[in-house]
């Protein structure tokens, strides 16, 4: 299934419930952030060993939270008429210019400080 097909299913789910009335860009962005925070919460206060065990035992729950992030991203893109695939490829091209392998391999330095 393509991203576009998944997006259509997500939009149909929303529209079947008449939830579009609640979906403005601000609230969708807020919901996206809150769902991303729920992903982060899964790892809060865990050291490396605890995280490994937690991931192994809770992978499906983590996946559900990540799926929520993805669904909100698809809805925002749909409502703002943004092609996620094209936007991602365009951004990756820009990132490749900002972060050439020769200058950035193994470094976490922001491109403005290279």
C-alpha positions in Angstrom: 0.0 0.0 0.0 1.3 3.4 -0.9 1.5 6.5 1.4 -1.3 8.0 -0.7 -3.6 5.0 -0.2 -2.9 5.0 3.5 -3.6 8.8 3.6 -7.0 8.2 1.8 -7.9 5.6 4.4 -7.0 8.0 7.3 -9.0 10.8 5.7 -12.0 8.5 5.1 -11.9 7.4 8.8 -11.9 11.1 9.8 -14.6 12.2 7.4 -16.9 9.2 8.2 -16.9 10.6 11.8 -17.3 14.2 10.8 -14.2 15.2 12.6 -12.8 17.5 9.9 -14.7 20.3 11.7 -12.2 20.0 14.6 -9.1 19.8 12.3 -7.6 23.2 11.7 -3.8 23.5 11.1 -3.0 24.8 14.6 -4.9 22.0 16.4 -3.5 19.3 14.0 0.0 20.6 14.6 -0.6 20.5 18.4 -2.0 17.0 18.2 1.0 15.9 16.1 3.3 17.3 18.8 1.4 15.7 21.6 1.5 12.3 19.9 5.2 12.7 19.3 5.6 13.4 23.0 3.8 10.2 23.8 6.4 8.4 21.8 9.1 10.2 23.8 7.4 9.3 27.0 7.9 5.6 26.3 11.6 6.1 26.7 11.7 8.6 29.5 13.8 7.7 32.6 15.2 4.6 31.0 18.8 3.9 30.7 20.2 2.0 27.7 19.7 -1.5 29.2 16.1 -0.6 30.3 15.3 0.8 26.9 16.4 -2.3 25.1 14.3 -4.5 27.4 11.3 -2.1 27.1 11.5 -2.0 23.3 11.6 -5.8 23.1 8.6 -6.1 25.4 6.5 -3.2 24.2 7.2 -2.9 20.5 3.5 -3.0 19.5 2.6 -0.2 21.9 5.4 1.9 20.7 4.3 1.2 17.1 0.8 2.4 17.9 2.1 5.7 19.2 4.3 6.1 16.1 1.3 5.3 13.9 -0.6 8.1 15.6 2.1 10.6 14.7 2.1 9.3 11.1 -1.7 9.6 10.9 -1.7 13.3 12.1 1.1 14.0 9.6 -0.9 12.5 6.8 -4.0 14.5 7.8 -2.0 17.8 7.9 -0.5 17.1 4.6 -3.9 16.3 3.1 -5.5 19.4 4.5 -2.7 21.7 3.5 -2.4 20.1 0.0 1.2 19.0 0.7 2.6 16.0 -1.1 4.5 14.2 1.7 6.7 12.2 -0.7 7.7 15.2 -2.8 8.2 17.4 0.2 10.5 14.8 1.8 12.5 14.3 -1.4 12.9 18.0 -1.8 14.0 18.4 1.9 16.5 15.5 1.5 18.0 17.2 -1.5 18.4 20.4 0.6 19.8 18.4 3.5 22.4 16.7 1.2 23.6 20.2 0.2 23.8 21.4 3.9 25.4 18.2 5.1 27.8 16.8 2.6 29.2 13.5 3.6 32.9 14.6 3.5 32.2 17.4 6.0 29.6 15.8 8.3 30.3 12.0 8.5 30.3 11.0 12.1 29.5 14.6 13.3 26.4 16.0 14.8 27.3 19.7 14.0 24.6 21.9 12.6 25.4 22.9 9.0 25.6 26.6 9.9 28.6 25.7 12.1 30.6 23.5 9.8 
